[in-house]
Amino acid sequence: MHLDAASKNFNLDGVRTDPTAFLRQLFDAAVRRAMPLHNTQAFLPNPPKGRTLVLGAGKAGGAMAHAVEALWPIDKPLSGLVVTRYAHTPDRPQGVPQRIEIVEASHPVPDKAGLDASQRILSLTQGLTKDDLVLCLISGGGSALLTAPAEGLRLEDKQRINQELLNSGASIGEMNCVRKHLSRVKGGRLAAACKPARVVTLTISDVPGDDPSVIASGPTVPDASTCLDAWNILQRYGIALPPEVKADLKAGGLETPKPSAEWDHNSVHLIATPLQSLEAAAQLARDAGLNAYVLSDELEGESREVGKVHAALARAAARGVGPFQKPCVILSGGETTVTIRPQVAGIPKGRGGRAGEFCLGLAVALQAQNNVWALAADTDGIDGVENNAGALVTPDTLKRANEKGMQATNYLDRNDAYGFFEGLQDLVVTGPTHTNVNDFRAILVL
């Protein structure tokens, strides 16, 4: 389902008439709040005495680069290189000259294009002086896109480790701890390579807690985690390393730059956050005459289990009990995870990402509750590796599925949320949004 409700002005009667279009409008409002061009001006530093070099990585990298090009004084030098995900470079704003090169690479599993871009970015830091400024544009997805393996690791090793981490159910903090210690660019190493130039980082948060050291594995901020932390995570999830890298990690030879006074001349600015986007959606809901509740922008855990918890809250609200007064919208964000179940012989492999699996778990747990609708989507427009942003749940989701011979629990067992909602024509398809403040979930109770 591809809805476009941006032009509608909803009141409560309109919400009751077209609840799914209203949910899509809430999602669109959240995405608009996180667009780089709306948020960059206030955080741009003054041009330096020397040159300004722009370096960056992430799903919002192309849009962030365009925003800087549009806002930077035309008579001041500006150059650089930013890497974003394939098909995530937006159209250049009319009349804005290109001064920053944008290249594309693979996400969530890195590829050679990302390796080449990372090596070029590191090479551009050579010869910088204290009179120069490095403006770093960092957003979610940068960990995979900015890939420069530690000594002794091949690209193939990084690809395998990354995929195994994705399949393991590890949290984003755990994954990024490992990524930092197996990299030549993450965990503060990019900023260290820029010395003695001043580094100013503009970042869009896609992580619970908005910790800049976690966003894209913190290439421009010091890292408090240790090699031992990374080793314990790899052990916990049974992920192997090449022998020489394993020995180096266990011995502390792959340690990241740590916090100290020498970082004081650098600065980091959060230009868009998940909570800001959730609040934008909440205000739109209130304007339509609904009560709006933001649970949290930091929810983590298994997507299907988070779906069950949300279902319990929605069912209580629908029955008129609990803390939420209907008609209402219950909003949440964060970054859930999906643990891939072992594939059973003869059963097709499932497809889908966090948002879809949340919706499927929610639908099963709602038990066809009347007067409850929901939308969950990734604000970058891509749920995992599929072409959808997320999915919709309606009061008759299970009924329509049963009529088609589709057992929701069977699809959930094989992590096939995409196949389930595709069969119901309830996928939410937006295409790349050119920003990323992670999960968006909205449950409408009428």
NORHUFEN-V623565 format. One record per pair of residues at least 24 apart in sequence whose ideal C-beta (glycine too) atoms are under 6 Angstrom apart, sorted by sequence separation. I is the first residue (numbers start at 1). GAP is how many residues later the second one is. D is the distance in Angstrom with one decimal. If there is no record, write none. Layout:
I&GAP&D / I&GAP&D
This chain:
36&24&6.0 / 400&24&5.6 / 55&25&5.6 / 227&25&4.8 / 370&25&5.4 / 51&26&5.0 / 52&26&5.2 / 54&26&3.1 / 56&26&3.9 / 57&26&4.9 / 59&26&5.2 / 62&26&5.9 / 66&26&6.0 / 70&26&4.7 / 36&27&4.6 / 40&27&4.3 / 53&27&5.1 / 62&27&3.9 / 63&27&5.2 / 66&27&5.8 / 69&27&5.2 / 227&27&5.5 / 356&27&5.5 / 36&28&4.4 / 62&28&5.5 / 118&28&5.2 / 227&28&5.5 / 355&28&4.6 / 47&29&4.2 / 59&29&5.5 / 118&29&5.5 / 153&29&6.0 / 190&29&3.8 / 191&29&4.1 / 37&30&4.5 / 41&30&5.4 / 69&30&5.4 / 118&30&4.1 / 190&30&5.5 / 306&30&5.1 / 353&30&3.5 / 363&30&4.8 / 368&30&5.0 / 391&30&4.0 / 36&31&4.2 / 40&31&6.0 / 69&31&5.9 / 114&31&5.1 / 186&31&3.9 / 187&31&5.9 / 293&31&5.6 / 353&31&2.5 / 362&31&5.6 / 115&32&5.4 / 150&32&4.9 / 359&32&4.2 / 386&32&5.2 / 114&33&4.6 / 186&33&5.1 / 188&33&5.7 / 223&33&3.9 / 299&33&5.3 / 303&33&4.2 / 83&34&4.0 / 107&34&4.9 / 110&34&4.9 / 185&34&5.5 / 188&34&4.7 / 291&34&5.3 / 300&34&5.6 / 359&34&5.1 / 363&34&4.7 / 392&34&4.5 / 65&35&4.4 / 148&35&5.9 / 172&35&5.6 / 188&35&5.3 / 222&35&5.2 / 299&35&3.5 / 301&35&5.9 / 303&35&5.2 / 351&35&6.0 / 355&35&3.5 / 356&35&5.0 / 391&35&5.6 / 108&36&5.0 / 143&36&5.0 / 148&36&4.2 / 187&36&4.0 / 222&36&5.6 / 296&36&5.8 / 297&36&4.2 / 298&36&5.0 / 391&36&5.6 / 65&37&5.6 / 107&37&4.5 / 110&37&3.8 / 148&37&4.4 / 180&37&5.0 / 222&37&4.3 / 290&37&5.2 / 291&37&4.0 / 292&37&5.0 / 293&37&5.2 / 294&37&4.9 / 295&37&4.2 / 391&37&5.9 / 107&38&5.8 / 176&38&5.4 / 179&38&4.6 / 290&38&5.7 / 390&38&4.7 / 81&39&5.9 / 146&39&5.5 / 290&39&5.3 / 388&39&4.2 / 389&39&5.0 / 62&40&5.0 / 81&40&5.7 / 105&40&5.1 / 115&40&5.4 / 173&41&5.7 / 176&41&4.3 / 222&41&5.5 / 388&41&5.1 / 389&41&4.6 / 180&43&5.5 / 285&44&4.3 / 364&44&5.1 / 363&45&6.0 / 54&46&5.0 / 181&46&5.6 / 221&47&6.0 / 110&48&5.8 / 177&48&4.7 / 181&49&4.0 / 282&49&5.8 / 381&49&4.5 / 109&50&5.3 / 281&50&5.8 / 381&50&5.5 / 303&51&4.8 / 307&51&4.5 / 311&51&5.1 / 318&51&5.5 / 377&51&5.1 / 381&51&4.7 / 177&52&5.4 / 178&52&4.9 / 306&52&5.9 / 310&52&5.7 / 360&52&5.1 / 381&52&4.1 / 109&53&5.3 / 177&53&5.2 / 278&53&5.0 / 304&53&5.5 / 308&53&5.7 / 318&53&5.6 / 380&53&5.8 / 109&54&5.5 / 303&54&4.0 / 307&54&3.0 / 311&54&3.4 / 315&54&5.2 / 318&54&5.6 / 82&55&5.9 / 178&55&5.5 / 278&55&5.4 / 303&55&4.3 / 307&55&3.7 / 311&55&4.7 / 85&56&5.8 / 177&56&5.9 / 212&56&4.7 / 380&56&4.0 / 304&57&3.2 / 308&57&4.4 / 360&57&4.4 / 379&57&5.9 / 108&58&6.0 / 314&58&4.9 / 379&58&4.9 / 174&59&4.8 / 274&59&4.2 / 134&60&4.6 / 210&60&5.8 / 357&60&4.7 / 360&60&5.8 / 356&61&3.1 / 379&61&5.3 / 83&62&4.8 / 356&62&5.6 / 134&63&5.1 / 138&63&5.8 / 210&63&5.3 / 377&63&5.5 / 350&64&4.2 / 132&65&4.1 / 133&65&5.5 / 134&65&4.7 / 135&65&5.5 / 136&65&4.4 / 137&65&5.6 / 138&65&4.4 / 139&65&4.2 / 192&65&5.2 / 205&65&5.6 / 350&65&3.8 / 351&65&6.0 / 352&65&3.5 / 376&65&4.5 / 55&66&5.2 / 128&66&5.8 / 130&66&4.4 / 140&66&2.9 / 350&66&3.2 / 352&66&3.8 / 118&67&5.6 / 170&67&5.8 / 198&67&5.7 / 199&67&4.3 / 200&67&5.3 / 201&67&4.4 / 202&67&5.4 / 203&67&5.9 / 347&67&5.9 / 351&67&3.9 / 375&67&5.2 / 125&68&4.3 / 188&68&5.8 / 204&68&4.5 / 205&68&4.7 / 351&68&5.9 / 125&69&4.9 / 128&69&4.0 / 168&69&4.1 / 187&69&3.5 / 188&69&3.9 / 202&69&5.2 / 374&69&4.5 / 122&71&5.9 / 373&71&4.5 / 64&73&4.1 / 143&73&5.3 / 181&73&4.8 / 372&73&5.5 / 142&74&2.7 / 143&74&4.4 / 341&74&5.8 / 164&75&4.9 / 340&75&5.7 / 371&75&4.6 / 61&76&6.0 / 180&76&5.3 / 138&77&6.0 / 138&78&4.9 / 161&78&6.0 / 50&79&5.8 / 60&79&3.7 / 56&80&5.9 / 58&80&5.8 / 59&80&5.8 / 50&81&3.4 / 51&81&5.3 / 52&81&4.8 / 53&81&5.0 / 54&81&4.9 / 55&81&5.3 / 56&81&3.1 / 58&81&3.0 / 59&81&5.8 / 49&82&4.4 / 50&82&4.0 / 58&82&5.8 / 59&82&3.9 / 58&83&4.8 / 58&84&4.1 / 136&84&4.8 / 48&85&4.0 / 57&85&3.8 / 57&88&4.6 / 57&89&4.0 / 209&89&5.7 / 208&90&3.7 / 152&92&4.8 / 153&92&5.5 / 208&92&5.7 / 152&93&4.6 / 335&103&5.1 / 150&104&5.5 / 335&104&5.9 / 334&105&5.6 / 333&106&5.2 / 333&107&5.9 / 332&109&4.7 / 331&111&5.4 / 329&113&5.7 / 330&113&4.4 / 329&115&5.4 / 328&117&5.3 / 326&119&4.6 / 327&119&4.9 / 208&126&4.9 / 208&127&6.0 / 318&127&5.3 / 317&128&4.5 / 171&129&5.8 / 314&129&4.9 / 314&131&5.7 / 310&133&6.0 / 60&144&5.1 / 45&155&5.0 / 58&158&5.6 / 43&159&5.5 / 277&160&4.9 / 172&163&5.0 / 274&163&4.4 / 274&164&5.6 / 169&168&5.0 / 169&170&3.5 / 167&173&4.6 / 43&226&4.1 / 43&228&5.4 / 206&230&4.8 / 40&231&5.9 / 206&231&5.8 / 39&232&4.2 / 206&232&4.2 / 39&233&5.0 / 34&238&4.1 / 33&243&5.5 / 34&243&5.1 / 33&244&4.6 / 30&247&3.8 / 33&247&3.9 / 30&250&5.8 / 29&251&4.9 / 30&251&4.7 / 29&252&5.0 / 26&255&4.3 / 29&255&4.8 / 26&258&6.0 / 15&273&5.5 / 11&277&5.9 / 12&277&3.8 / 10&278&4.5 / 11&278&6.0 / 140&296&4.1 / 139&297&5.4 / 59&321&4.7 / 88&344&4.6 / 90&344&4.6 / 87&345&6.0 / 27&348&5.9 / 31&348&5.5 / 27&350&5.6 / 23&352&4.0 / 19&354&4.5 / 63&371&3.9 / 20&372&5.6 / 60&375&4.6 / 60&376&5.3 / 59&377&4.4 / 35&400&5.5 / 34&401&4.3 / 31&402&5.0 / 34&403&4.6 / 30&410&5.1 / 27&413&5.7 / 26&416&4.9 / 23&419&5.4 / 23&421&5.9 / 1&424&5.9 / 1&425&5.6 / 19&425&5.5 / 2&427&4.6 / 16&430&6.0
